Every structure is written in C-alpha cells, then in structure tokens.
Amino acid sequence: MQNLSPRHVKTEESLRLGVESGWYSTKVSGTFVSGPHESEAACLSRIAEIDPPPPAPARKKAG
C-alpha cells in the first residue's frame, strides 16, 4: 500500500516544476506517481488501479 493522494498542479506551479498542469497522484512525500490526468475523478480512478484498497476480511458463516 502506497497511500496515494490526488493533487492538482496549476499552470504557475507546473512551469516552476517543469511538468504539465493537471491532476497527479502523489505519495505522502510529494513524489508524483502518475499524471497528468484530466480530472480529479480520472486521477482517483488511476490511484485505485495502482494502489487498490486492501481486501475486506472474510466474514464467518453463522451456524
């Protein structure tokens, strides 16, 4: 589990960082993992592909 978050990089910041503006998935450290994505929803979808949530614990059967 990488604990990725969506982050929007606006034009001014993109020029400073040397990347395109858009949505990026980032690690807690701020490192870009994927992007740019067209929307936050697209970024969140990619995060779900890269870093899926842990499986739910198996439920015990009654009886």
N, C-alpha and C positions, 0 to 999 in steps of 0.2 A: 504494500500500500504506500503510495507516494504522497497522499493528501494534497491533491492539486486544486487550484482555485482559478476562476476566470479573472482576467484583468484587462481593462480597456486602455489602450495606448493611443492618446490623441496625437494629432499632427505635430504639434510643437515638440512633444516628448519623442515622437518617432524620429524626427530629424536629429535630435540630440543623441539618440541611441543607435541611429543608423539602421532602423527597421521600418517596415510599412506600418501605417496606423491600422488599428483593428483590435479584435479580441484575441488574447493569448491565454493559454493555460500555463500556469506558473507553479513552481514548487514554493514551499514556505520561504526558502532563501531568496526568492525573486527570480530565479533562473527560468527562462522561457522553455517550455517543453514542446508546445505546438502552436501553430498560428502563422499568420493572422487568419482569423475566422471572421465571417461577415457579420455575425451577431453573437450576442451572449448565449442564445439558445444553441447555436451551432458549436460554440466553444464548450458548453456544458455537455453536449452530446459526445464530443470528442473526448472529454475528460472521462465520461462513463465508459468509453471504449478502452482508453489507456489504463484507467485505474478503477475497475469495477468495484462496487461495494462488496464487502465480504458476504458469503452465503449465510442465509438465516440458519440458526441452529435447528436440527431435526426435532420435530415435535414427537413426544411419546404418545403411543396409541393407548387409549383408555381400555381397561379391562384386560 
